[in-house]
Amino acid sequence: VYKRQTEPQLARLAVLHATARDIDKLQIWLKALQAAADEDNREQYAVADEQFHLALASATSNPLMVWLYKQINIIKTHAQWGQMRGQILSRANMMLYNDQHAAVLVAIKARDAAAAADAMVAHMDKARGDLIGAHSG
């Protein structure tokens, strides 16, 4: 399933190529995500989420993957995306997403490519399901 998704491949490649500095950046953004969820600050959360995923792309050490992720982010600047994001970023969802981000980071630290990809699939499936629900609701 995850072979068709970009983000799990980013996680797999990050396991193989992330430096200690890359892992530190991911940890910093995870803490920012946790702080935003604790404060129930959706805007701050959205920024930290984008930066966490960008740091993940950067950890691949693959300029093409970074470029690809940035192209995905362009879509997230559209008004419709922002409206749906506003609907799904409840405090409970932010906390759950943070658990999923943490699972990705734990797998990267453990250099477990399969676990990193699986954790990212779970995260993307949850986010996709939430966005589809927001779009149809």
MILORO-345099 format. One record per residue: x, y, z of N, C-alpha, C in turn. Coordinates in nm, 4 decimals. Layout:
REM residues N
     n.px     n.py     n.pz    ca.px    ca.py    ca.pz     c.px     c.py     c.pz
        X        Y        Z        X        Y        Z        X        Y        Z
...
This chain:
REM residues 137
     n.px     n.py     n.pz    ca.px    ca.py    ca.pz     c.px     c.py     c.pz
   0.0828  -0.1204   0.0000   0.0000   0.0000   0.0000   0.0867   0.1260   0.0000
   0.1900   0.1313   0.0846   0.2651   0.2569   0.0957   0.3561   0.2846  -0.0225
   0.3667   0.1932  -0.1157   0.4505   0.2173  -0.2324   0.3930   0.3280  -0.3199
   0.2626   0.3546  -0.3073   0.1988   0.4584  -0.3872   0.1976   0.5934  -0.3153
   0.2472   0.5992  -0.1954   0.2427   0.7220  -0.1174   0.3838   0.7778  -0.1013
   0.3940   0.9095  -0.1091   0.5236   0.9752  -0.0976   0.5771   0.9721   0.0453
   0.4944   1.0054   0.1418   0.5415   1.0241   0.2790   0.6040   0.8991   0.3416
   0.5460   0.7795   0.3232   0.6135   0.6618   0.3787   0.7506   0.6379   0.3164
   0.7649   0.6715   0.1890   0.8968   0.6583   0.1256   0.9958   0.7579   0.1860
   0.9455   0.8779   0.2186   1.0318   0.9752   0.2866   1.0797   0.9180   0.4196
   0.9893   0.8568   0.4928   1.0257   0.7997   0.6230   1.1293   0.6885   0.6061
   1.1095   0.6026   0.5066   1.2055   0.4939   0.4813   1.3438   0.5506   0.4473
   1.3453   0.6490   0.3591   1.4734   0.7092   0.3200   1.5386   0.7846   0.4354
   1.4573   0.8454   0.5201   1.5132   0.9150   0.6373   1.5832   0.8163   0.7305
   1.5284   0.6972   0.7451   1.5935   0.5937   0.8274   1.7340   0.5667   0.7738
   1.7449   0.5611   0.6420   1.8731   0.5262   0.5808   1.9739   0.6406   0.5810
   1.9238   0.7666   0.5788   2.0145   0.8787   0.5548   2.0176   0.9875   0.6627
   1.9267   0.9831   0.7589   1.9203   1.0904   0.8581   2.0476   1.0970   0.9422
   2.0955   1.2186   0.9580   2.2094   1.2435   1.0466   2.1566   1.2760   1.1858
   2.2466   1.2835   1.2804   2.2073   1.3233   1.4165   2.1435   1.4622   1.4146
   2.1937   1.5496   1.3308   2.1373   1.6840   1.3191   1.9946   1.6790   1.2637
   1.9707   1.5931   1.1640   1.8357   1.5766   1.1099   1.7398   1.5281   1.2180
   1.7845   1.4318   1.2962   1.7004   1.3775   1.4035   1.6729   1.4846   1.5080
   1.7723   1.5661   1.5384   1.7512   1.6773   1.6322   1.6453   1.7740   1.5798
   1.6484   1.8045   1.4502   1.5481   1.8946   1.3914   1.4082   1.8344   1.4009
   1.3976   1.7064   1.3718   1.2682   1.6395   1.3840   1.2171   1.6456   1.5279
   1.3079   1.6262   1.6227   1.2703   1.6315   1.7650   1.2232   1.7719   1.8030
   1.2906   1.8742   1.7526   1.2506   2.0133   1.7803   1.1104   2.0394   1.7270
   1.0829   1.9945   1.6046   0.9501   2.0179   1.5468   0.8435   1.9344   1.6155
   0.8793   1.8145   1.6623   0.7836   1.7347   1.7388   0.7469   1.8068   1.8684
   0.8443   1.8669   1.9333   0.8150   1.9443   2.0555   0.7266   2.0645   2.0237
   0.7498   2.1283   1.9094   0.6653   2.2415   1.8688   0.5226   2.1941   1.8419
   0.5082   2.0771   1.7816   0.3759   2.0198   1.7580   0.3056   1.9920   1.8908
   0.3791   1.9376   1.9846   0.3208   1.9066   2.1147   0.2782   2.0334   2.1877
   0.3601   2.1378   2.1795   0.3252   2.2649   2.2437   0.2005   2.3253   2.1802
   0.1920   2.3198   2.0484   0.0751   2.3743   1.9785  -0.0516   2.2980   2.0170
  -0.0415   2.1668   2.0289  -0.1579   2.0863   2.0689  -0.1975   2.1199   2.2127
  -0.0984   2.1332   2.3004  -0.1263   2.1667   2.4400  -0.1989   2.3006   2.4517
  -0.1627   2.3948   2.3640  -0.2235   2.5281   2.3650  -0.3498   2.5340   2.2781
  -0.3832   2.4224   2.2106  -0.4964   2.4167   2.1174  -0.4860   2.5279   2.0133
  -0.3641   2.5459   1.9597  -0.3354   2.6519   1.8632  -0.3226   2.5885   1.7240
  -0.4302   2.5965   1.6462  -0.4350   2.5305   1.5156  -0.3361   2.5892   1.4154
  -0.3229   2.7200   1.4138  -0.2290   2.7833   1.3192  -0.0854   2.7429   1.3501
  -0.0494   2.7514   1.4768   0.0861   2.7125   1.5188   0.1088   2.5653   1.4875
   0.0067   2.4840   1.5073   0.0186   2.3415   1.4794   0.0423   2.3169   1.3305
  -0.0334   2.3858   1.2456  -0.0200   2.3681   1.1007   0.1215   2.4028   1.0538
   0.1775   2.5103   1.1084   0.3138   2.5502   1.0717   0.4142   2.4440   1.1184
   0.4012   2.4000   1.2427   0.4941   2.2999   1.2962   0.4811   2.1670   1.2213
   0.3587   2.1320   1.1822   0.3373   2.0084   1.1068   0.4079   2.0151   0.9714
   0.3919   2.1268   0.9042   0.4592   2.1441   0.7757   0.6107   2.1347   0.7931
   0.6630   2.1966   0.8974   0.8079   2.1947   0.9206   0.8584   2.0559   0.9606
   0.7785   1.9816   1.0365   0.8173   1.8452   1.0727   0.8303   1.7598   0.9466
   0.7295   1.7682   0.8604   0.7330   1.6874   0.7379   0.8430   1.7353   0.6422
   0.8693   1.8649   0.6388   0.9800   1.9161   0.5568   1.1139   1.8676   0.6127
   1.1270   1.8672   0.7446   1.2500   1.8155   0.8065   1.2668   1.6667   0.7757
   1.1556   1.5948   0.7706   1.1607   1.4536   0.7332   1.2111   1.4393   0.5896
   1.1586   1.5210   0.4991   1.2048   1.5175   0.3595   1.3531   1.5521   0.3521
   1.3949   1.6530   0.4266   1.5364   1.6926   0.4272   1.6252   1.5809   0.4796
   1.5741   1.5037   0.5744   1.6522   1.3939   0.6335   1.6797   1.2819   0.5350
   1.6117   1.2826   0.4208   1.6392   1.1809   0.3184   1.7713   1.2076   0.2482
   1.8214   1.3302   0.2595   1.9417   1.3742   0.1877   1.9231   1.3615   0.0365
   1.7994   1.3769  -0.0072   1.7664   1.3624  -0.1484   1.6952   1.4893  -0.1948
   1.7639   1.5747  -0.2717   1.7032   1.7003  -0.3158   1.5722   1.6820  -0.3922
   1.5585   1.5736  -0.4660   1.4340   1.5487  -0.5380   1.3181   1.5276  -0.4401
   1.3422   1.4553  -0.3327   1.2374   1.4320  -0.2330   1.1980   1.5620  -0.1630
   1.2954   1.6481  -0.1371   1.2650   1.7783  -0.0755   1.1803   1.8612  -0.1719
   1.2191   1.8636  -0.2988   1.1431   1.9384  -0.3985   1.0010   1.8841  -0.4091
   0.9883   1.7511  -0.4136   0.8570   1.6888  -0.4244   0.7691   1.7255  -0.3057
   0.8247   1.7207  -0.1860   0.7463   1.7564  -0.0675   0.7033   1.9034  -0.0736
   0.7918   1.9900  -0.1205   0.7549   2.1314  -0.1323   0.6416   2.1505  -0.2318
   0.6391   2.0696  -0.3368   0.5291   2.0780  -0.4329   0.3970   2.0349  -0.3684
   0.4035   1.9323  -0.2867   0.2842   1.8887  -0.2129   0.2344   2.0015  -0.1233
   0.3273   2.0724  -0.0613   0.2894   2.1818   0.0293   0.2218   2.2977  -0.0430
   0.2515   2.3161  -0.1706   0.1858   2.4234  -0.2457   0.0347   2.4016  -0.2451
  -0.0074   2.2766  -0.2559  -0.1496   2.2447  -0.2526  -0.2111   2.2881  -0.1199
  -0.1342   2.2776  -0.0141  -0.1859   2.3113   0.1183  -0.2060   2.4611   0.1389
  -0.1640   2.5418   0.0421  -0.1864   2.6864   0.0537  -0.3233   2.7262  -0.0016
  -0.3925   2.6355  -0.0668  -0.5240   2.6654  -0.1244  -0.6275   2.6842  -0.0132
  -0.7210   2.7715  -0.0357  -0.8212   2.8068   0.0654  -0.9022   2.6849   0.1100
  -0.9397   2.5989   0.0152  -1.0210   2.4827   0.0509  -0.9456   2.3915   0.1479
  -0.8160   2.3750   0.1267  -0.7340   2.2936   0.2162  -0.7349   2.3548   0.3559
  -0.7199   2.4850   0.3642  -0.7193   2.5537   0.4934  -0.8505   2.5374   0.5677
  -0.9605   2.5418   0.4959  -1.0921   2.5232   0.5592  -1.1056   2.3823   0.6159
  -1.0652   2.2840   0.5382  -1.0745   2.1452   0.5858  -0.9810   2.1235   0.7048
  -0.8610   2.1783   0.6962  -0.7652   2.1646   0.8064  -0.8239   2.2241   0.9340
  -0.8895   2.3394   0.9203  -0.9517   2.4015   1.0358  -1.0578   2.3136   1.0997
  -1.1259   2.2345   1.0174  -1.2303   2.1454   1.0688  -1.1731   2.0231   1.1394
  -1.0580   1.9749   1.0951  -1.0062   1.8489   1.1507  -0.9066   1.8681   1.2647
  -0.8507   1.9879   1.2780  -0.7485   2.0069   1.3814  -0.8109   2.0346   1.5183
  -0.8819   1.9355   1.5672  -0.9294   1.9419   1.7048  -0.8105   1.9118   1.7961
  -0.8233   1.9449   1.9222  -0.7154   1.9147   2.0163  -0.6913   1.7635   2.0210
  -0.7995   1.6853   2.0194  -0.7850   1.5388   2.0239  -0.7106   1.4870   1.9004
  -0.7431   1.5393   1.7831  -0.6723   1.4965   1.6626  -0.5264   1.5392   1.6661
  -0.5000   1.6609   1.7124  -0.3605   1.7050   1.7207  -0.2802   1.6117   1.8112
  -0.3389   1.5708   1.9228  -0.2691   1.4805   2.0148  -0.2432   1.3446   1.9477
  -0.3436   1.2936   1.8759  -0.3265   1.1665   1.8063  -0.2216   1.1781   1.6962
  -0.2278   1.2851   1.6172  -0.1270   1.3061   1.5135   0.0127   1.3125   1.5761
   0.0229   1.3750   1.6923   0.1534   1.3839   1.7585   0.2047   1.2464   1.7981
   0.1156   1.1598   1.8458   0.1575   1.0228   1.8767   0.2101   0.9544   1.7508
   0.1449   0.9805   1.6392   0.1881   0.9206   1.5133   0.3212   0.9796   1.4668
   0.3371   1.1110   1.4795   0.4663   1.1729   1.4457   0.5767   1.1137   1.5333
   0.5472   1.0979   1.6618   0.6471   1.0431   1.7548   0.6851   0.9010   1.7153
   0.5879   0.8218   1.6701   0.6172   0.6846   1.6280   0.7105   0.6830   1.5069
   0.6899   0.7760   1.4157   0.7796   0.7874   1.3001   0.9203   0.8202   1.3481
   0.9311   0.9162   1.4372   1.0629   0.9573   1.4865   1.1319   0.8449   1.5637
   1.0589   0.7734   1.6466   1.1170   0.6601   1.7205   1.1731   0.5570   1.6225
   1.0982   0.5289   1.5170   1.1447   0.4309   1.4178   1.2687   0.4807   1.3441
   1.2725   0.6098   1.3144   1.3909   0.6658   1.2483   1.5120   0.6537   1.3400
   1.4941   0.6886   1.4661   1.6047   0.6773   1.5624   1.6526   0.5334   1.5742
   1.5596   0.4379   1.5663   1.5940   0.2954   1.5770   1.6462   0.2390   1.4453
   1.6437   0.3217   1.3397   1.6876   0.2810   1.2057   1.6064   0.1621   1.1556
   1.4748   0.1699   1.1796   1.3824   0.0651   1.1390   1.2947   0.1190   1.0258
   1.3368   0.0915   0.9023   1.2687   0.1473   0.7852   1.1240   0.0994   0.7734
   1.1002  -0.0278   0.8011   0.9640  -0.0810   0.7897   0.8726  -0.0153   0.8927
   0.9203  -0.0008   1.0150   0.8387   0.0618   1.1200   0.8134   0.2090   1.0885
   0.9133   0.2768   1.0344   0.8959   0.4183   0.9984   0.7903   0.4326   0.8894
   0.7979   0.3481   0.7872   0.6994   0.3531   0.6787   0.5606   0.3177   0.7298
   0.5524   0.2143   0.8132   0.4223   0.1734   0.8675   0.3615   0.2834   0.9540
   0.4436   0.3486   1.0355   0.3940   0.4578   1.1198   0.3449   0.5745   1.0345
   0.4156   0.6008   0.9260   0.3735   0.7097   0.8378   0.2461   0.6726   0.7625
   0.2321   0.5475   0.7229   0.1081   0.5039   0.6581  -0.0093   0.5249   0.7531
   0.0061   0.4856   0.8789  -0.1012   0.5039   0.9772  -0.1360   0.6516   0.9917
  -0.0338   0.7356   0.9960  -0.0554   0.8802   1.0091  -0.1271   0.9358   0.8866
  -0.0809   0.9003   0.7691  -0.1417   0.9526   0.6471  -0.2837   0.8990   0.6274
  -0.3066   0.7742   0.6645  -0.4416   0.7183   0.6535  -0.5380   0.7936   0.7450
  -0.4951   0.8230   0.8669  -0.5798   0.8978   0.9614  -0.6072   1.0382   0.9077
  -0.5021   1.1062   0.8646  -0.5191   1.2438   0.8143  -0.6062   1.2438   0.6890
  -0.5842   1.1512   0.5996  -0.6630   1.1438   0.4770  -0.8098   1.1179   0.5103
  -0.8348   1.0252   0.5993  -0.9720   0.9957   0.6410  -1.0390   1.1166   0.7018
  -0.9670   1.1903   0.7837  -1.0210   1.3114   0.8458  -1.0524   1.4166   0.7395
  -0.9610   1.4335   0.6437  -0.9826   1.5341   0.5387  -1.0997   1.4961   0.4487
  -1.1128   1.3708   0.4172  -1.2254   1.3259   0.3352  -1.3561   1.3494   0.4098
  -1.3567   1.3214   0.5394  -1.4747   1.3463   0.6204  -1.5098   1.4944   0.6261
  -1.4074   1.5800   0.6354  -1.4307   1.7250   0.6391  -1.4828   1.7743   0.5049
  -1.4293   1.7166   0.3972  -1.4691   1.7592   0.2630  -1.6135   1.7196   0.2323
  -1.6528   1.6015   0.2778  -1.7878   1.5541   0.2464  -1.8911   1.6029   0.3470
  -1.8423   1.6576   0.4593  -1.9356   1.6978   0.5650  -1.9892   1.8336   0.5538
